[in-house]
Amino acid sequence: MSAIQESRPDTVLAGIGWMVLTTLLFVCVTGIVRHVGTDVAAVEAAFIRYAFGVVLLLPLMGSVLRRRPSRRWLAIFIVRGVVHGVAVSLWFFAMAHIPIAEVTALGYVAPIFVTIGAAVFFSERLHLRRIAAVVAALLGTMVILRPGFEEISVGQLASLGSAPLFAVSFLLAKRLTDGEEPLIIVGMLSIFCTLTLLPGALLNWTTPGLHEIFWLGLTASSPRLGTTR
């Protein structure tokens, strides 16, 4: 058995541990975004959050400043930043307009796209249990939306629209792990996501109070351990 095979269980357990911790932090982020609500426009709130993220991560990204990524990786960084920026704006909007439980439940549509994308682009096998999970998630989404029984709200549409975009971002992050360090991946996401959100934030700008700045700044610090929303 090779050294890589021997270390795989430990690597998997470490990955699971980080994802559990990240999920707990996402719960905090979700609550804070809901607390801020509509006091700040969704795109502006998302911009402030990621701008804080850039400030927090930039001092740790000296290697990026010294070693520029290749054009290939830079293109992926830019595409991911744009896609993620739009997804985050939709997610912030949904959080302000529909219940947290509904946003969270509809967010489980994203793993459907991730599963399909992993099979298509990374040749990962779709086992029966994964296919069953995808089908169950689709049925669950239909139950939540109840199309035909009630009108689908704009908040629900925003939440659903963010799901495939987040999935694309996650898949691109997986691709980037082949050649870049996790800190660089997260840092570059913050930079290009902030640039993507800037025009929309300026168009919808209202001067936030210290209350909103504090809470949005807190969301910037909490999810930096994993792939962020």
N, C-alpha and C positions, 0 to 999 in steps of 0.2 A: 504494500500500500504506500502510495507516495505521500510526501509531506503535506502537499496541498489537500489530498483527500483526508488525511488525519486531522488537519486543522479545520476542515469544513464544518463539523458540528459546532465548534466554538464560534466560528464566524457567523453561522446562522443564528445561534442563540444571542450573540451580541447584536446582530441586526434586528432581531425581534425585540430585544430590550430597548434599543434606541427608538424603534417605531412605537412601542408602548408609551415611552416617555413623551415622544413627539405628539402622540394622540392626546395625552393628558394636557399638554400645552395648548393644543388646538382648541380644547374645550374652553380654556381660559380666553383665548383669542375670540372665539365665537361669542362668549358672554360679553366681552368688552365691546365688540363691534355692535352687538345688539343694544348695549347700553348707550353708545354714542347715537345710534339710530339715524334719524334724518336731520339731526342738527348740522351735519356737514354732508355735502354732496358725496355720493358714493365714490366717484372717481377722485375727488379731492382727498377723502379719507384714506383711500388706498395709496395715493401719492405720498401723503404725509407719512404713512406707515413705512413705505419702502425707502423714502428719503432718510428716515431715521435709521433704517437698516444699513444703508450705504455708510452713514456716519459711524455706525458701530463696527462695521466690518472692514472699512478701508484701511485702518491702521494695521490690520492683520494680513493684508493682501500685498505685502511688499514684493512677493515673488511675481505677482502679475505685472507690477510696474517694471520689474527688472527683466522679465521674460514674457514677451508678448506672445499670445496664442497664435497658432497658424491660421491662415485664412479659413481653412476648413472648420476648425473649432470655433473661430470667431463668428462665422456665419450661423452655426448652430446656437451659439450664445445669443445672438441678436434675434433669431427666429423665436427661440424659447422666451426671451424677454417680452417680445411683442405679444405672443400668444398668452403668456401668463398674465401680462398686464390687463388684457381684455377680460380674461377669466376672473381675475380678482375684482375688477370693477363690477362685473355682473354679480359676483358673489356678495360683495358689500351691499349692492342694491337690493338683492333678494333678502339679505339679513334684516334690512330696514323695513321691508314691506310684508313679509310673511313670517309666521311663527318659527322659532329656532328649530323645533322638532321637525317641521316640514322641510326646512332647508337641509338639515342633517340627513333626513331620510332620502330626499332627492339627490343628495350628494353621493349616495351609494351607486348612482348611475355611472359615475366616473370609472370605478373598477371594471365595469362591463367593457368600456372602450379600451381600458388598459389591457385587460385580458385578451381581447381580440387583437389589439395592436401588437402585443408581445408574441402572439402566435404568428402574425403576418410578417412582422419585421425582424423578430429575433428567433424565429423558428422554435418557439417554446411549444411543447405538446399540450393540447387541450384534453386533459383527462375528463372522464365522465363527471366527476365531482365538480370540476370547474364549469363544465357546460351546464350542469344542474344549478349551480350558483348563479350563473348568468341569467338563465331562464327565470329563476326565482326573483332575482332583482328586477327584471323587466316586469314581471307580474306585480311585484310590490309597487313599482312606480305607477303602474296603471291604477292600482287601488288608491294610491295617494291622490292622483290627479282626478280620478273619477270622470274621465271625459264622457260627455253626453248627459251626465247627471247634473253637472254644474259647470259654469264658465271657468276656463283656466285663466288664472290671474297673471298679470305682468310679472309679479314677483316669482311665480312658479316658472314662467318662461325664462326669466333671467337665471334662475337656479339650474334649470335644465340646460340652458345654453352654456353655462360655465363648465359643466361636467366634461364634455368632449375636449374642451380647450385645456382643462387641467390634465386630462389623460394624455394629450399630446405633449404637454410640458413634462409630465412624469416620464414618458417614453424617451424624450430627448435627454432628460437627466440621466437615464440609464445608459444611453449611448455615450454621453460625455464621460461617464465613469471609466470608459476604456482608455482615456488619455489624459484626464485631468483629476486633480485632487478635490475632495469634497468641499473644502473651504473655498476654493476657486469657483467651483460650480455655483455654490450658494451666493458668493459675492458678486459674480458676474450677473446672476439673475437679479439681484437687488439693483445693480447699476442700470441694466437695460430695461428692467421693469419700471424703474423710476422715470427713465427717459420716455418710455411709452406713455406713461400716465400724465406726464407734465402738460401736454397741450390741452387735454380734457380738464385737468385741474385748473388751469389758468382760465379757461372758458367758463367754468362753473364756480370760480373762487369766491368764497366768503371768508372773511377773517375769522379763524377759529379762536375760541377762548382758551385759556390755560387749562381748563378742565378737559376739553377735547384733545389738546396737544399732549397732555399727560397720559391719557388712556391710549391714544394711538401710538405714542412713543413706547408705551409698555408692551403693546402687541408686537412692536418691531423687535424687542429683545427676547420675547418668550419662545418663538418657534425656530430659532436659528440652529437648533440641533439636528434638524432634518429638512426634507424637502418642504417648502413653505407654501402657505396660502396667503 
